[in-house]
Amino acid sequence: MDTNARSLTKTITWRLTGSGATFGISWLVSGDIAVAGSIAVIQIVANTVLYYVHERIWNTVKWGRS
């Protein structure tokens, strides 16, 4: 089972990757860096919380573990 610190580190690194992509796509679609930044910030907060909770729930599932 992952520790809380490991889950949090994985959460942060994944969010940086995903949010960079969201920012880039939002900027390409909107052409506005401020709009892209706003979308990316909202996405960072929402998805960070959701991913962390998801990881912690999956750590309680025994299916697929040796």
DSSP file (Angstrom, degrees, kcal/mol; ACC not computed):
  #  RESIDUE AA STRUCTURE BP1 BP2  ACC     N-H-->O    O-->H-N    N-H-->O    O-->H-N    TCO  KAPPA ALPHA  PHI   PSI    X-CA   Y-CA   Z-CA
    1    1 A M              0   0    0      0, 0.0     2,-0.1     0, 0.0    58,-0.0   0.000 360.0 360.0 360.0 137.5    0.0    0.0    0.0
    2    2 A D        -     0   0    0     53,-0.1     2,-0.1     1,-0.1    57,-0.0  -0.423 360.0-119.8 -70.4 147.0    1.3    3.5   -0.9
    3    3 A T     >  -     0   0    0     -2,-0.1     4,-2.3     1,-0.1     5,-0.2  -0.387  26.9-108.0 -76.9 165.5    1.9    5.9    2.0
    4    4 A N  H  > S+     0   0    0      1,-0.2     4,-2.4     2,-0.2     5,-0.2   0.900 121.1  53.6 -60.0 -40.7    0.0    9.2    2.1
    5    5 A A  H  > S+     0   0    0      2,-0.2     4,-2.5     1,-0.2    -1,-0.2   0.901 108.6  48.5 -63.0 -41.8    3.2   11.1    1.1
    6    6 A R  H  > S+     0   0    0      2,-0.2     4,-2.7     1,-0.2     5,-0.2   0.929 111.9  48.9 -64.8 -44.9    3.7    8.9   -1.9
    7    7 A S  H  X S+     0   0    0     -4,-2.3     4,-2.2     1,-0.2    -2,-0.2   0.899 112.3  49.1 -60.5 -40.8    0.1    9.3   -3.0
    8    8 A L  H  X S+     0   0    0     -4,-2.4     4,-2.4     2,-0.2    -2,-0.2   0.908 111.1  49.0 -66.8 -42.0    0.4   13.1   -2.6
    9    9 A T  H  X S+     0   0    0     -4,-2.5     4,-2.4     2,-0.2     5,-0.2   0.921 112.2  48.2 -63.2 -44.2    3.6   13.2   -4.6
   10   10 A K  H  X S+     0   0    0     -4,-2.7     4,-2.2     1,-0.2     5,-0.2   0.897 110.7  52.9 -61.1 -40.4    2.1   11.2   -7.4
   11   11 A T  H  X S+     0   0    0     -4,-2.2     4,-2.3    -5,-0.2    -2,-0.2   0.930 110.5  46.0 -59.9 -48.0   -0.9   13.5   -7.3
   12   12 A I  H  X S+     0   0    0     -4,-2.4     4,-2.2     2,-0.2    -2,-0.2   0.921 113.5  47.2 -65.6 -45.7    1.2   16.6   -7.6
   13   13 A T  H  X S+     0   0    0     -4,-2.4     4,-1.7     1,-0.2    -1,-0.2   0.891 113.9  48.0 -66.8 -37.6    3.4   15.4  -10.5
   14   14 A W  H  X S+     0   0    0     -4,-2.2     4,-2.9    -5,-0.2     5,-0.2   0.905 110.4  52.1 -67.3 -40.2    0.4   14.1  -12.4
   15   15 A R  H  X S+     0   0    0     -4,-2.3     4,-3.2    -5,-0.2     5,-0.3   0.899 106.5  53.2 -63.4 -40.9   -1.5   17.4  -11.9
   16   16 A L  H  X S+     0   0    0     -4,-2.2     4,-1.7     2,-0.2    -1,-0.2   0.917 113.1  44.5 -60.0 -42.3    1.5   19.4  -13.2
   17   17 A T  H  X S+     0   0    0     -4,-1.7     4,-1.7     2,-0.2    -2,-0.2   0.958 118.3  42.0 -65.1 -52.1    1.5   17.2  -16.4
   18   18 A G  H  X S+     0   0    0     -4,-2.9     4,-2.4     1,-0.2    -2,-0.2   0.875 114.5  50.4 -65.3 -39.0   -2.3   17.3  -16.9
   19   19 A S  H  X S+     0   0    0     -4,-3.2     4,-2.8    -5,-0.2    -1,-0.2   0.846 106.3  55.3 -72.1 -32.9   -2.6   20.9  -16.1
   20   20 A G  H  X S+     0   0    0     -4,-1.7     4,-2.4    -5,-0.3    -1,-0.2   0.919 110.7  46.2 -61.7 -42.4    0.1   21.9  -18.5
   21   21 A A  H  X S+     0   0    0     -4,-1.7     4,-2.6     2,-0.2     5,-0.2   0.918 112.3  50.2 -65.3 -43.8   -1.8   20.1  -21.2
   22   22 A T  H  X S+     0   0    0     -4,-2.4     4,-2.7     1,-0.2     5,-0.2   0.916 111.0  49.4 -60.8 -43.6   -5.1   21.7  -20.2
   23   23 A F  H  X S+     0   0    0     -4,-2.8     4,-2.4     2,-0.2    -2,-0.2   0.943 112.4  47.6 -60.7 -47.9   -3.4   25.1  -20.3
   24   24 A G  H  X S+     0   0    0     -4,-2.4     4,-2.3     1,-0.2    -2,-0.2   0.915 114.8  44.7 -61.1 -44.9   -1.9   24.6  -23.7
   25   25 A I  H  X S+     0   0    0     -4,-2.6     4,-2.6     2,-0.2     5,-0.2   0.916 113.1  51.1 -66.1 -43.1   -5.2   23.3  -25.2
   26   26 A S  H  X S+     0   0    0     -4,-2.7     4,-2.8    -5,-0.2     5,-0.4   0.887 111.1  48.9 -61.9 -38.9   -7.2   26.1  -23.6
   27   27 A W  H  X S+     0   0    0     -4,-2.4     4,-2.6    -5,-0.2    -1,-0.2   0.915 111.6  48.7 -67.5 -43.8   -4.8   28.7  -25.0
   28   28 A L  H  < S+     0   0    0     -4,-2.3    -2,-0.2    -5,-0.2    -1,-0.2   0.912 117.7  41.3 -61.5 -42.3   -4.9   27.2  -28.5
   29   29 A V  H  < S+     0   0    0     -4,-2.6    -2,-0.2    -5,-0.2    -1,-0.2   0.921 127.2  29.9 -73.2 -44.6   -8.7   27.0  -28.4
   30   30 A S  H  < S-     0   0    0     -4,-2.8    -3,-0.2    -5,-0.2    -2,-0.2   0.782  85.3-144.5 -89.3 -27.7   -9.4   30.4  -26.8
   31   31 A G     <  +     0   0    0     -4,-2.6     2,-0.5    -5,-0.4    -4,-0.1   0.579  68.3 109.4  72.5   8.2   -6.4   32.4  -28.0
   32   32 A D     >  -     0   0    0     -6,-0.4     4,-2.4     1,-0.1    -1,-0.2  -0.962  56.0-161.2-124.2 116.1   -6.5   34.1  -24.6
   33   33 A I  H  > S+     0   0    0     -2,-0.5     4,-2.3     1,-0.2     5,-0.1   0.833  93.2  54.1 -66.2 -32.5   -3.8   33.4  -22.1
   34   34 A A  H  > S+     0   0    0      2,-0.2     4,-2.3     1,-0.2    -1,-0.2   0.916 110.3  45.9 -68.4 -42.8   -5.9   34.7  -19.2
   35   35 A V  H  > S+     0   0    0      2,-0.2     4,-2.5     1,-0.2     5,-0.2   0.927 113.2  50.4 -63.7 -44.8   -8.8   32.4  -20.0
   36   36 A A  H  X S+     0   0    0     -4,-2.4     4,-2.4     1,-0.2    -2,-0.2   0.905 110.8  49.4 -60.6 -41.9   -6.4   29.5  -20.4
   37   37 A G  H  X S+     0   0    0     -4,-2.3     4,-2.4     2,-0.2    -1,-0.2   0.899 110.2  50.4 -64.1 -41.2   -4.8   30.3  -17.0
   38   38 A S  H  X S+     0   0    0     -4,-2.3     4,-2.2     2,-0.2     5,-0.2   0.925 111.7  47.6 -63.4 -44.7   -8.2   30.5  -15.3
   39   39 A I  H  X S+     0   0    0     -4,-2.5     4,-2.4     1,-0.2    -2,-0.2   0.925 112.1  50.3 -61.6 -44.6   -9.3   27.1  -16.8
   40   40 A A  H  X S+     0   0    0     -4,-2.4     4,-2.5    -5,-0.2    -2,-0.2   0.894 110.0  49.6 -63.0 -41.1   -6.0   25.5  -15.7
   41   41 A V  H  X S+     0   0    0     -4,-2.4     4,-2.0     2,-0.2    -1,-0.2   0.931 112.2  47.1 -65.3 -45.1   -6.2   26.8  -12.2
   42   42 A I  H  X S+     0   0    0     -4,-2.2     4,-2.3     1,-0.2     5,-0.2   0.920 113.9  48.9 -60.3 -43.5   -9.8   25.6  -11.7
   43   43 A Q  H  X S+     0   0    0     -4,-2.4     4,-2.5    -5,-0.2     5,-0.3   0.883 107.6  55.1 -65.1 -39.7   -8.8   22.2  -13.2
   44   44 A I  H  X S+     0   0    0     -4,-2.5     4,-2.0     2,-0.2     5,-0.2   0.949 111.9  42.6 -58.6 -50.7   -5.7   21.9  -10.9
   45   45 A V  H  X S+     0   0    0     -4,-2.0     4,-1.7     2,-0.2     5,-0.2   0.953 118.3  43.1 -64.0 -52.0   -7.8   22.4   -7.8
   46   46 A A  H  X S+     0   0    0     -4,-2.3     4,-2.2     1,-0.2    -2,-0.2   0.940 118.4  42.7 -62.8 -49.1  -10.7   20.1   -8.7
   47   47 A N  H  X S+     0   0    0     -4,-2.5     4,-2.6    -5,-0.2     5,-0.2   0.806 108.9  58.2 -73.6 -28.0   -8.6   17.3  -10.2
   48   48 A T  H  X S+     0   0    0     -4,-2.0     4,-2.1    -5,-0.3    -1,-0.2   0.947 110.8  42.7 -63.1 -47.5   -6.0   17.3   -7.5
   49   49 A V  H  X S+     0   0    0     -4,-1.7     4,-2.2    -5,-0.2     5,-0.2   0.939 116.3  48.0 -63.7 -46.9   -8.6   16.7   -4.8
   50   50 A L  H  X S+     0   0    0     -4,-2.2     4,-2.4    -5,-0.2    -2,-0.2   0.900 112.2  48.8 -63.1 -41.7  -10.4   14.1   -6.9
   51   51 A Y  H  X S+     0   0    0     -4,-2.6     4,-2.7     2,-0.2    -1,-0.2   0.923 110.6  50.3 -65.8 -44.0   -7.2   12.2   -7.9
   52   52 A Y  H  X S+     0   0    0     -4,-2.1     4,-2.3    -5,-0.2    -2,-0.2   0.936 112.7  46.1 -60.0 -47.7   -6.0   12.0   -4.3
   53   53 A V  H  X S+     0   0    0     -4,-2.2     4,-2.4     1,-0.2    -1,-0.2   0.920 112.0  52.4 -60.9 -44.0   -9.3   10.7   -3.0
   54   54 A H  H  X S+     0   0    0     -4,-2.4     4,-2.4    -5,-0.2    -2,-0.2   0.919 109.9  48.5 -57.1 -47.3   -9.4    8.2   -5.9
   55   55 A E  H  X S+     0   0    0     -4,-2.7     4,-1.6     1,-0.2    -1,-0.2   0.912 111.4  49.1 -60.9 -44.5   -5.9    6.9   -5.0
   56   56 A R  H  < S+     0   0    0     -4,-2.3     4,-0.5     2,-0.2    -1,-0.2   0.888 111.2  49.6 -66.9 -38.3   -6.7    6.5   -1.3
   57   57 A I  H >< S+     0   0    0     -4,-2.4     3,-1.8     1,-0.2     4,-0.4   0.943 109.4  51.5 -63.8 -46.9   -9.9    4.6   -2.2
   58   58 A W  H >< S+     0   0    0     -4,-2.4     3,-1.1     1,-0.3    -1,-0.2   0.793  99.5  65.2 -62.6 -27.4   -8.0    2.3   -4.5
   59   59 A N  T 3< S+     0   0    0     -4,-1.6    -1,-0.3     1,-0.2    -2,-0.2   0.697  99.9  52.7 -67.4 -16.5   -5.5    1.6   -1.8
   60   60 A T  T <  S+     0   0    0     -3,-1.8     2,-0.5    -4,-0.5    -1,-0.2   0.569  89.2  94.5 -92.1  -9.4   -8.3   -0.1    0.2
   61   61 A V    <   -     0   0    0     -3,-1.1    -3,-0.0    -4,-0.4    -4,-0.0  -0.722  54.5-168.1 -87.1 125.0   -9.3   -2.4   -2.7
   62   62 A K    >   +     0   0    0     -2,-0.5     3,-1.7     2,-0.1    -1,-0.1   0.669  49.6 115.8 -85.1 -17.7   -7.6   -5.8   -2.5
   63   63 A W  T 3  S+     0   0    0      1,-0.2     3,-0.1     3,-0.1    -2,-0.1  -0.252  80.8  13.6 -57.0 133.2   -8.5   -6.9   -6.1
   64   64 A G  T 3  S+     0   0    0      1,-0.3     2,-0.3     2,-0.0    -1,-0.2   0.494  96.7 120.7  82.4   4.9   -5.5   -7.4   -8.4
   65   65 A R    <         0   0    0     -3,-1.7    -1,-0.3     1,-0.1    -3,-0.0  -0.757 360.0 360.0-100.8 149.1   -2.9   -7.4   -5.6
   66   66 A S              0   0    0     -2,-0.3    -1,-0.1    -3,-0.1    -3,-0.1   0.465 360.0 360.0 -80.3 360.0   -0.5  -10.3   -5.0
